[in-house]
Amino acid sequence: MEINILESSKDEIKVEFASLTMAEILRVYLNKDSSVTFTAWKREHPTKNPVLLVKTKGKTAKKAINDAVNSITKDLDKLESDFKKLK
């Protein structure tokens, strides 16, 4: 998957994703984090890649994204484990 960091500072980051699905999943998980003050994605046109903007207070924006990715991974691992139990 292609990811491009467009702008980055301690409390704010703009990341371009090749996948709208990934941008939306990250947005949902980032909104669960109390240190994230704002997160949203936009795209200029349906043919363009989405850009996710994350603003934080209390932890760095990169750390917030990393924590969200870890939470997603944990939930997916649990889902896989639960699915395997159904066999």
Summary of the structure (lengths in Angstrom):
residues: 87
radius of gyration: 14.2
end to end distance: 30.5
largest distance: 46.9
contacts: 230
relative contact order: 0.19
helix: 43%
strand: 29%
